[in-house]
């Protein structure tokens, strides 16, 4: 399977400019265990330019493309979400269930419009915090990211493994060329 990697502009996400065509990522929602992140970032949706409220901005997103491969996500979140996540990373995180939704937008230079390049659409993905070598793939910066000084935002890094069910991630390589890939495998119970 082909891998998928997106590197998004935090500057364009927080301070959207119509005359710049950089990749933008929105962390629509995220829940880790029983902690649901607050949707407290009001940003511009590049498709139609409407205001949207999201849980954070995506700096990078990667997946090797295999059904059981983890998704790795670096995103910037608010002070409120950073505080809650810091508590999770410093305590015994016994509930590692993750529910997340995201939209990554790229610019189509032929049709001169932004399009959804990678998305969960209206169905969030269900997974677990990835565990490798006894350590959870969950890290929270304690210092704010200076890339965008206002509002204060902090880098969260997380790896997410799929729950044992078939899920769909939607992709596109232009405004008109779209496809889906399976993430996770249904295991009979």
Residue pairs with C-beta under 8 A, 6 or more apart in sequence:
1 64
1 65
1 66
1 181
2 65
3 62
3 63
3 64
3 65
4 61
4 62
4 63
4 65
4 118
4 171
4 181
5 60
5 61
5 62
5 63
6 23
6 25
6 58
6 60
6 61
6 62
6 104
6 106
6 117
6 118
7 23
7 59
7 60
8 22
8 23
8 24
8 25
8 57
8 58
8 59
8 60
8 61
8 104
9 22
9 23
9 24
10 57
10 59
10 76
10 145
10 147
10 148
10 153
11 22
11 147
11 148
12 20
12 22
12 23
12 24
13 24
13 25
13 26
13 43
13 57
13 58
14 41
14 43
14 57
14 148
14 151
14 153
15 148
16 24
16 43
16 44
16 46
16 49
18 49
21 107
21 109
21 114
22 107
23 104
23 105
23 106
23 107
23 117
24 46
24 57
24 104
24 105
24 114
25 57
25 58
25 59
25 61
25 75
25 102
25 103
25 104
25 105
26 43
26 45
26 52
26 54
26 56
26 57
26 58
26 102
26 103
26 104
26 105
27 37
27 54
27 55
27 56
27 57
27 58
27 73
27 75
27 77
27 100
27 101
27 102
28 39
28 54
28 55
28 100
28 101
28 102
28 103
28 120
28 124
29 36
29 37
29 39
29 54
29 55
29 99
29 100
29 101
29 124
30 36
30 37
30 55
30 56
30 98
30 99
30 100
30 101
31 37
31 97
31 98
31 99
31 100
32 85
32 88
32 93
32 96
32 97
32 98
32 129
32 138
32 158
33 88
33 93
33 94
33 95
33 96
33 97
34 95
35 84
35 85
35 88
37 55
37 56
37 77
37 81
37 84
37 85
38 55
38 78
38 80
38 81
39 53
39 54
39 55
40 53
40 55
40 78
40 80
40 81
41 53
41 54
41 55
41 56
41 57
41 77
41 78
41 151
42 51
42 52
42 53
43 51
43 52
43 53
43 54
43 57
44 50
44 51
44 52
45 51
45 52
45 105
46 105
46 107
46 114
47 105
47 113
47 114
47 115
47 116
55 77
55 81
56 75
56 76
56 77
56 78
56 81
56 153
56 156
57 75
57 76
57 153
58 73
58 74
58 75
58 102
58 104
59 74
59 75
59 76
59 155
60 72
60 73
60 74
61 71
61 72
61 73
61 74
61 102
61 104
61 118
62 71
62 72
63 69
63 70
63 71
63 72
63 169
63 183
65 181
67 162
67 182
67 183
67 184
67 185
68 161
68 162
68 184
68 185
70 127
70 130
70 137
70 159
70 160
70 161
71 125
71 127
71 159
71 160
71 183
72 130
72 137
72 157
72 158
72 159
72 160
73 100
73 102
73 156
73 157
73 158
73 159
73 160
74 155
74 156
74 157
75 155
75 156
76 145
76 147
76 148
76 153
76 154
76 155
76 156
77 85
77 153
77 154
77 156
78 151
78 152
78 153
78 154
79 152
79 154
81 154
81 156
82 140
82 141
82 154
82 156
85 138
85 140
85 156
86 140
86 142
88 138
88 140
89 138
89 139
89 140
93 129
93 136
93 138
96 128
96 129
96 131
96 136
97 126
97 127
97 128
97 163
98 125
98 126
98 127
98 128
98 129
98 158
98 160
99 124
99 125
99 126
99 127
100 120
100 124
100 125
100 127
100 160
101 120
101 123
101 124
101 125
102 118
102 119
102 120
103 116
103 118
103 119
103 120
104 116
104 117
104 118
104 119
105 114
105 115
105 116
105 117
106 114
106 115
106 117
107 113
107 114
107 115
108 114
108 115
108 174
108 175
110 174
110 175
111 174
111 175
111 176
113 175
115 172
115 174
115 175
116 170
116 172
117 171
117 172
117 173
118 169
118 170
118 171
118 172
119 169
119 170
120 169
120 170
121 170
123 167
123 168
125 160
125 162
125 167
125 169
125 183
126 162
126 163
126 165
126 167
126 184
127 160
127 161
127 162
127 163
127 184
128 160
128 161
128 163
129 136
129 137
129 138
129 158
129 159
129 160
129 161
130 136
130 137
130 158
130 159
130 160
130 161
131 137
131 161
132 159
137 157
137 158
137 159
138 157
138 158
138 159
139 156
139 157
139 158
140 154
140 155
140 156
140 157
141 154
141 155
141 156
142 154
143 154
144 152
144 153
144 154
145 153
145 154
145 155
162 183
162 184
162 185
163 184
164 184
164 185
164 186
164 187
165 184
165 185
165 186
165 187
166 182
166 183
166 184
166 185
166 186
167 182
167 183
167 184
168 180
168 181
168 182
168 183
169 180
169 181
169 183
170 178
170 179
170 180
171 178
171 179
171 180
171 181
172 178
172 179
